[in-house]
Amino acid sequence: MRKLFKILQQDFAANRSNPKGLFLVVFYRLAASARALPKPLWILCSPILVLYILVVEWILGVELGYRVVAGEGLAIHHGQGLVVNNDVVLGRQCVLRHGVTLGNRHPGGPSPVVGNNVEFGANATVLGGVKLGDGCKVGAGAVVLADVPPGCVAVGNPARVIYPKESSAE
């Protein structure tokens, strides 16, 4: 319970001026925590899981399954049309915008693993067993089908990687 409280504190900070994003993330955390309980207990919490599916997926149009593993500080901006496969792993301090799709290429296939401090532009798509390094940015509308190294930017369809300029330290 203490760990959940610490995670929620960081989620609150990440969604400070974003009530819809905060609602989505807090509800996700509650549903994920309920589902993580041992079987007799999570069955008692099944009304929370059903309500989560009805409100978040059916009404708000956000598919962020309660089995997704997401680090603390998850931020959702303009959450609409967001699809995150249940097997996706999100690091800490990730930012998801509307229309983002994170999933597999075919049923049962591998899903993306996302590092810390990764930011997704609107309508970005990442498919397959792709690994996104810490500090990456995925541009709006990009379609990522290959790994992106830490600190790089992926843009275009299909995405190409833009490497950061090296600072000239003399």
Accessible surface in RSA format (square Angstrom, percent):
REM  Atomic radii and reference values for relative SASA: ProtOr
REM  Chains: A
REM  Algorithm: Lee & Richards
REM  Probe-radius: 1.40
REM  Slices: 20
REM RES _ NUM      All-atoms   Total-Side   Main-Chain    Non-polar    All polar
REM                ABS   REL    ABS   REL    ABS   REL    ABS   REL    ABS   REL
RES MET A   1   191.78  99.3 145.85  96.5  45.93 109.4 137.26 116.7  54.51  72.2
RES ARG A   2   198.77  83.5 189.53  96.6   9.24  22.0  68.88  94.1 129.88  78.7
RES LYS A   3   153.90  75.1 147.91  90.8   5.99  14.3  94.64  85.2  59.26  63.1
RES LEU A   4    31.79  17.7  28.70  20.5   3.08   7.8  30.09  21.1   1.70   4.6
RES PHE A   5   125.91  63.0 124.50  77.1   1.41   3.7 125.66  76.2   0.25   0.7
RES LYS A   6   128.36  62.6 126.97  77.9   1.39   3.3  70.74  63.7  57.62  61.4
RES ILE A   7    30.38  17.3  29.72  22.1   0.66   1.6  30.38  21.9   0.00   0.0
RES LEU A   8    26.00  14.5  26.00  18.6   0.00   0.0  26.00  18.3   0.00   0.0
RES GLN A   9    97.54  54.5  88.38  64.6   9.16  21.8  29.16  62.1  68.38  51.9
RES GLN A  10    76.46  42.8  73.32  53.6   3.14   7.5  22.04  46.9  54.43  41.3
RES ASP A  11     0.00   0.0   0.00   0.0   0.00   0.0   0.00   0.0   0.00   0.0
RES PHE A  12   100.78  50.4  97.76  60.5   3.02   7.9  98.01  59.4   2.77   7.9
RES ALA A  13    47.93  44.1  38.93  60.1   9.00  20.5  44.12  62.1   3.81  10.1
RES ALA A  14    31.10  28.6   4.25   6.6  26.85  61.1  16.54  23.3  14.56  38.6
RES ASN A  15     1.22   0.8   0.00   0.0   1.22   2.9   0.82   2.0   0.41   0.4
RES ARG A  16   189.72  79.7 158.14  80.6  31.58  75.2  69.86  95.5 119.86  72.6
RES SER A  17   109.82  92.8  77.10 102.9  32.72  75.4  50.49 107.5  59.33  83.1
RES ASN A  18    23.96  16.5  21.75  21.0   2.21   5.3  12.14  29.2  11.82  11.4
RES PRO A  19   109.67  79.9 100.28  91.4   9.38  34.1 105.05  86.7   4.61  28.7
RES LYS A  20    77.78  37.9  70.57  43.3   7.21  17.2  55.17  49.7  22.61  24.1
RES GLY A  21     0.00   0.0   0.00   N/A   0.00   0.0   0.00   0.0   0.00   0.0
RES LEU A  22    37.23  20.7  37.23  26.6   0.00   0.0  37.23  26.1   0.00   0.0
RES PHE A  23    92.51  46.3  85.53  53.0   6.98  18.2  92.00  55.8   0.51   1.5
RES LEU A  24     0.84   0.5   0.50   0.4   0.35   0.9   0.50   0.3   0.35   0.9
RES VAL A  25     0.00   0.0   0.00   0.0   0.00   0.0   0.00   0.0   0.00   0.0
RES VAL A  26    33.13  21.8  33.13  30.0   0.00   0.0  33.13  28.8   0.00   0.0
RES PHE A  27    22.79  11.4  21.65  13.4   1.14   3.0  22.53  13.7   0.26   0.7
RES TYR A  28     3.42   1.6   3.42   1.9   0.00   0.0   0.10   0.1   3.32   4.1
RES ARG A  29    14.03   5.9  13.38   6.8   0.65   1.5   5.50   7.5   8.53   5.2
RES LEU A  30    79.62  44.3  77.15  55.2   2.47   6.2  77.36  54.3   2.26   6.1
RES ALA A  31     0.00   0.0   0.00   0.0   0.00   0.0   0.00   0.0   0.00   0.0
RES ALA A  32    23.52  21.6  18.71  28.9   4.81  10.9  18.98  26.7   4.54  12.0
RES SER A  33    40.25  34.0  31.11  41.5   9.13  21.0  26.19  55.8  14.05  19.7
RES ALA A  34     6.40   5.9   3.17   4.9   3.23   7.4   5.81   8.2   0.58   1.5
RES ARG A  35    77.36  32.5  73.70  37.6   3.66   8.7  10.16  13.9  67.20  40.7
RES ALA A  36    85.86  78.9  47.05  72.6  38.80  88.3  59.16  83.3  26.69  70.7
RES LEU A  37    67.95  37.8  61.82  44.2   6.13  15.4  62.82  44.1   5.13  13.8
RES PRO A  38    86.35  62.9  73.82  67.3  12.53  45.6  86.17  71.1   0.18   1.1
RES LYS A  39   134.58  65.7 127.59  78.3   6.99  16.6  70.76  63.7  63.83  68.0
RES PRO A  40    97.92  71.4  87.15  79.4  10.78  39.2  94.01  77.6   3.92  24.4
RES LEU A  41    87.45  48.7  87.04  62.3   0.41   1.0  87.04  61.1   0.41   1.1
RES TRP A  42    55.66  22.3  55.66  26.9   0.00   0.0  50.01  26.7   5.64   9.2
RES ILE A  43    85.65  48.7  81.78  60.9   3.88   9.3  81.94  59.0   3.71  10.1
RES LEU A  44   136.38  76.0 114.04  81.6  22.35  56.2 117.55  82.6  18.83  50.7
RES CYS A  45    29.42  22.3  26.55  29.6   2.88   6.8   2.88   7.3  26.55  28.6
RES SER A  46    38.06  32.2  37.98  50.7   0.08   0.2  18.69  39.8  19.37  27.1
RES PRO A  47    90.15  65.7  79.91  72.8  10.24  37.2  86.33  71.3   3.82  23.7
RES ILE A  48    69.66  39.6  68.53  51.1   1.13   2.7  69.57  50.1   0.08   0.2
RES LEU A  49     6.83   3.8   6.83   4.9   0.00   0.0   6.83   4.8   0.00   0.0
RES VAL A  50    83.64  55.0  82.82  75.0   0.82   2.0  83.61  72.6   0.03   0.1
RES LEU A  51    94.19  52.5  93.24  66.7   0.95   2.4  93.94  66.0   0.26   0.7
RES TYR A  52     0.24   0.1   0.24   0.1   0.00   0.0   0.03   0.0   0.21   0.3
RES ILE A  53    55.48  31.6  55.48  41.3   0.00   0.0  55.48  40.0   0.00   0.0
RES LEU A  54    67.73  37.7  67.55  48.3   0.18   0.5  67.55  47.4   0.18   0.5
RES VAL A  55    34.89  23.0  34.89  31.6   0.00   0.0  34.89  30.3   0.00   0.0
RES VAL A  56     0.83   0.5   0.83   0.8   0.00   0.0   0.83   0.7   0.00   0.0
RES GLU A  57    48.02  27.6  38.36  29.0   9.66  23.0   2.20   4.3  45.82  37.4
RES TRP A  58   181.57  72.9 148.56  71.9  33.00  77.5 135.93  72.5  45.64  74.0
RES ILE A  59   128.39  73.1 100.41  74.8  27.98  67.4 104.88  75.5  23.52  63.8
RES LEU A  60    40.33  22.5  39.11  28.0   1.22   3.1  40.33  28.3   0.00   0.0
RES GLY A  61    26.70  32.9   0.00   N/A  26.70  32.9  22.49  61.7   4.22   9.4
RES VAL A  62     0.00   0.0   0.00   0.0   0.00   0.0   0.00   0.0   0.00   0.0
RES GLU A  63    87.69  50.3  87.64  66.3   0.05   0.1  16.10  31.1  71.59  58.4
RES LEU A  64     0.91   0.5   0.91   0.7   0.00   0.0   0.91   0.6   0.00   0.0
RES GLY A  65    10.59  13.1   0.00   N/A  10.59  13.1   9.14  25.1   1.44   3.2
RES TYR A  66    47.56  22.2  41.73  23.7   5.82  15.2  10.60   8.0  36.95  45.6
RES ARG A  67   143.36  60.2 124.84  63.6  18.52  44.1  45.44  62.1  97.92  59.3
RES VAL A  68     4.78   3.1   0.00   0.0   4.78  11.5   0.00   0.0   4.78  13.0
RES VAL A  69    91.60  60.3  88.16  79.8   3.45   8.3  91.60  79.6   0.00   0.0
RES ALA A  70    12.40  11.4   0.21   0.3  12.19  27.7   0.37   0.5  12.03  31.9
RES GLY A  71    15.89  19.6   0.00   N/A  15.89  19.6  15.39  42.2   0.49   1.1
RES GLU A  72    39.82  22.9  39.74  30.1   0.08   0.2   4.71   9.1  35.11  28.7
RES GLY A  73     1.19   1.5   0.00   N/A   1.19   1.5   0.00   0.0   1.19   2.7
RES LEU A  74     0.82   0.5   0.80   0.6   0.02   0.1   0.82   0.6   0.00   0.0
RES ALA A  75     3.52   3.2   3.52   5.4   0.00   0.0   3.52   5.0   0.00   0.0
RES ILE A  76     0.09   0.1   0.02   0.0   0.07   0.2   0.02   0.0   0.07   0.2
RES HIS A  77    52.32  28.6  51.95  36.1   0.37   0.9  30.40  31.3  21.92  25.5
RES HIS A  78   129.46  70.8 115.36  80.2  14.10  36.1  74.79  77.1  54.66  63.6
RES GLY A  79     0.27   0.3   0.00   N/A   0.27   0.3   0.17   0.5   0.10   0.2
RES GLN A  80    96.20  53.8  93.88  68.6   2.32   5.5  46.10  98.1  50.09  38.0
RES GLY A  81    39.88  49.2   0.00   N/A  39.88  49.2  32.79  90.0   7.09  15.9
RES LEU A  82     0.50   0.3   0.33   0.2   0.17   0.4   0.33   0.2   0.17   0.4
RES VAL A  83    52.73  34.7  52.73  47.7   0.00   0.0  52.73  45.8   0.00   0.0
RES VAL A  84     4.89   3.2   0.00   0.0   4.89  11.8   0.00   0.0   4.89  13.3
RES ASN A  85    40.30  27.8  31.98  30.9   8.32  20.0  10.39  25.0  29.91  28.9
RES ASN A  86    51.80  35.7  43.22  41.8   8.58  20.7   8.21  19.8  43.59  42.1
RES ASP A  87    94.71  66.3  76.55  76.2  18.16  42.9  22.91  53.9  71.80  71.6
RES VAL A  88     0.65   0.4   0.00   0.0   0.65   1.6   0.00   0.0   0.65   1.8
RES VAL A  89    58.02  38.2  58.02  52.5   0.00   0.0  58.02  50.4   0.00   0.0
RES LEU A  90     2.74   1.5   0.02   0.0   2.72   6.8   0.02   0.0   2.72   7.3
RES GLY A  91    13.22  16.3   0.00   N/A  13.22  16.3  12.66  34.7   0.56   1.2
RES ARG A  92   112.59  47.3 112.59  57.4   0.00   0.0  18.70  25.6  93.89  56.9
RES GLN A  93    73.59  41.2  66.17  48.4   7.42  17.7  26.97  57.4  46.62  35.4
RES CYS A  94     0.00   0.0   0.00   0.0   0.00   0.0   0.00   0.0   0.00   0.0
RES VAL A  95    27.69  18.2  27.69  25.1   0.00   0.0  27.69  24.1   0.00   0.0
RES LEU A  96     0.00   0.0   0.00   0.0   0.00   0.0   0.00   0.0   0.00   0.0
RES ARG A  97    63.56  26.7  63.17  32.2   0.39   0.9  14.61  20.0  48.95  29.7
RES HIS A  98    68.28  37.3  68.28  47.5   0.00   0.0  49.05  50.6  19.22  22.4
RES GLY A  99    18.47  22.8   0.00   N/A  18.47  22.8  10.36  28.4   8.11  18.2
RES VAL A 100     0.00   0.0   0.00   0.0   0.00   0.0   0.00   0.0   0.00   0.0
RES THR A 101    40.15  28.6  40.15  40.7   0.00   0.0  23.57  31.7  16.57  25.1
RES LEU A 102     0.03   0.0   0.00   0.0   0.03   0.1   0.00   0.0   0.03   0.1
RES GLY A 103     7.14   8.8   0.00   N/A   7.14   8.8   7.14  19.6   0.00   0.0
RES ASN A 104    33.87  23.4  20.56  19.9  13.31  32.0   0.00   0.0  33.87  32.7
RES ARG A 105   137.40  57.7 102.61  52.3  34.79  82.8  42.50  58.1  94.90  57.5
RES HIS A 106   108.69  59.4 105.04  73.0   3.66   9.4  77.13  79.5  31.56  36.7
RES PRO A 107   132.40  96.5 108.05  98.5  24.35  88.5 114.74  94.7  17.66 109.7
RES GLY A 108    81.04  99.9   0.00   N/A  81.04  99.9  40.42 110.9  40.63  91.0
RES GLY A 109     6.19   7.6   0.00   N/A   6.19   7.6   3.17   8.7   3.01   6.7
RES PRO A 110    88.42  64.4  76.24  69.5  12.18  44.3  87.73  72.4   0.69   4.3
RES SER A 111    10.53   8.9   0.00   0.0  10.53  24.3   0.00   0.0  10.53  14.8
RES PRO A 112     0.00   0.0   0.00   0.0   0.00   0.0   0.00   0.0   0.00   0.0
RES VAL A 113    64.42  42.4  63.55  57.5   0.87   2.1  63.55  55.2   0.87   2.4
RES VAL A 114     3.37   2.2   0.00   0.0   3.37   8.1   0.00   0.0   3.37   9.1
RES GLY A 115    16.13  19.9   0.00   N/A  16.13  19.9  15.47  42.5   0.66   1.5
RES ASN A 116    30.26  20.9  30.23  29.2   0.03   0.1   2.87   6.9  27.39  26.5
RES ASN A 117    86.32  59.5  75.90  73.3  10.43  25.1  22.25  53.6  64.07  61.9
RES VAL A 118     0.33   0.2   0.00   0.0   0.33   0.8   0.23   0.2   0.10   0.3
RES GLU A 119    50.94  29.2  50.23  38.0   0.71   1.7   7.77  15.0  43.17  35.2
RES PHE A 120     0.00   0.0   0.00   0.0   0.00   0.0   0.00   0.0   0.00   0.0
RES GLY A 121    13.41  16.5   0.00   N/A  13.41  16.5  12.25  33.6   1.16   2.6
RES ALA A 122    20.35  18.7  18.25  28.2   2.10   4.8  18.25  25.7   2.10   5.6
RES ASN A 123    85.30  58.8  77.48  74.9   7.82  18.8  19.61  47.2  65.68  63.5
RES ALA A 124     0.00   0.0   0.00   0.0   0.00   0.0   0.00   0.0   0.00   0.0
RES THR A 125    28.49  20.3  28.49  28.9   0.00   0.0  11.45  15.4  17.04  25.8
RES VAL A 126     0.03   0.0   0.03   0.0   0.00   0.0   0.03   0.0   0.00   0.0
RES LEU A 127    45.38  25.3  45.16  32.3   0.22   0.6  45.16  31.7   0.22   0.6
RES GLY A 128     5.97   7.4   0.00   N/A   5.97   7.4   5.97  16.4   0.00   0.0
RES GLY A 129    38.97  48.1   0.00   N/A  38.97  48.1  14.81  40.6  24.16  54.1
RES VAL A 130     5.63   3.7   4.46   4.0   1.17   2.8   5.63   4.9   0.01   0.0
RES LYS A 131   121.66  59.4 120.61  74.0   1.04   2.5  83.45  75.1  38.21  40.7
RES LEU A 132     4.18   2.3   0.00   0.0   4.18  10.5   0.29   0.2   3.90  10.5
RES GLY A 133    16.30  20.1   0.00   N/A  16.30  20.1  15.37  42.2   0.94   2.1
RES ASP A 134    75.35  52.8  70.54  70.2   4.81  11.4  23.05  54.2  52.30  52.2
RES GLY A 135    32.91  40.6   0.00   N/A  32.91  40.6  20.50  56.3  12.41  27.8
RES CYS A 136     0.00   0.0   0.00   0.0   0.00   0.0   0.00   0.0   0.00   0.0
RES LYS A 137   102.94  50.2 102.94  63.2   0.00   0.0  74.58  67.1  28.36  30.2
RES VAL A 138     2.64   1.7   0.00   0.0   2.64   6.4   0.04   0.0   2.60   7.1
RES GLY A 139    18.86  23.3   0.00   N/A  18.86  23.3  18.86  51.7   0.00   0.0
RES ALA A 140    78.40  72.1  48.51  74.9  29.89  68.0  48.79  68.7  29.61  78.4
RES GLY A 141    38.14  47.0   0.00   N/A  38.14  47.0  24.76  67.9  13.39  30.0
RES ALA A 142     0.09   0.1   0.04   0.1   0.05   0.1   0.04   0.1   0.05   0.1
RES VAL A 143    32.41  21.3  32.31  29.3   0.10   0.2  32.31  28.1   0.10   0.3
RES VAL A 144     1.99   1.3   1.94   1.8   0.05   0.1   1.99   1.7   0.00   0.0
RES LEU A 145    75.26  41.9  55.15  39.5  20.11  50.6  55.15  38.7  20.11  54.1
RES ALA A 146    68.70  63.2  60.97  94.1   7.73  17.6  66.60  93.8   2.11   5.6
RES ASP A 147    83.89  58.8  69.84  69.5  14.05  33.2  26.40  62.1  57.48  57.3
RES VAL A 148     3.51   2.3   0.97   0.9   2.54   6.1   1.14   1.0   2.37   6.4
RES PRO A 149    50.07  36.5  43.15  39.3   6.92  25.2  49.86  41.2   0.21   1.3
RES PRO A 150    93.60  68.2  80.04  73.0  13.56  49.3  80.25  66.3  13.35  82.9
RES GLY A 151    36.01  44.4   0.00   N/A  36.01  44.4  23.47  64.4  12.54  28.1
RES CYS A 152     2.76   2.1   2.40   2.7   0.36   0.8   0.11   0.3   2.64   2.9
RES VAL A 153    49.61  32.6  49.61  44.9   0.00   0.0  49.61  43.1   0.00   0.0
RES ALA A 154     0.15   0.1   0.15   0.2   0.00   0.0   0.15   0.2   0.00   0.0
RES VAL A 155    36.10  23.8  35.87  32.5   0.22   0.5  36.10  31.4   0.00   0.0
RES GLY A 156    29.80  36.7   0.00   N/A  29.80  36.7  25.11  68.9   4.69  10.5
RES ASN A 157   113.85  78.5  78.22  75.6  35.64  85.8  17.14  41.2  96.72  93.5
RES PRO A 158   101.89  74.3  92.89  84.7   9.00  32.7  92.89  76.7   9.00  55.9
RES ALA A 159    29.54  27.2   3.65   5.6  25.88  58.9   3.65   5.1  25.88  68.6
RES ARG A 160   151.19  63.5 146.04  74.4   5.15  12.3  66.48  90.9  84.71  51.3
RES VAL A 161    45.14  29.7  23.84  21.6  21.30  51.3  23.84  20.7  21.30  57.8
RES ILE A 162    81.64  46.5  77.56  57.8   4.08   9.8  80.80  58.2   0.84   2.3
RES TYR A 163   143.74  67.1 128.68  73.2  15.06  39.2  94.60  71.1  49.14  60.6
RES PRO A 164    80.98  59.0  59.77  54.5  21.21  77.1  71.59  59.1   9.40  58.4
RES LYS A 165   200.13  97.6 169.89 104.2  30.24  72.0 119.71 107.8  80.42  85.7
RES GLU A 166   167.29  96.0 135.98 102.9  31.31  74.6  57.35 110.9 109.94  89.8
RES SER A 167   104.19  88.0  75.39 100.6  28.81  66.4  55.33 117.8  48.87  68.5
RES SER A 168   101.39  85.7  69.12  92.2  32.27  74.3  46.69  99.4  54.70  76.6
RES ALA A 169    98.99  91.0  61.10  94.3  37.89  86.2  69.26  97.5  29.73  78.8
RES GLU A 170   209.95 120.5 128.24  97.0  81.71 194.5  84.53 163.5 125.41 102.4
END  Absolute sums over single chains surface
CHAIN  1 A     9306.4       7686.9       1619.5       5931.5       3374.8
END  Absolute sums over all chains
TOTAL          9306.4       7686.9       1619.5       5931.5       3374.8
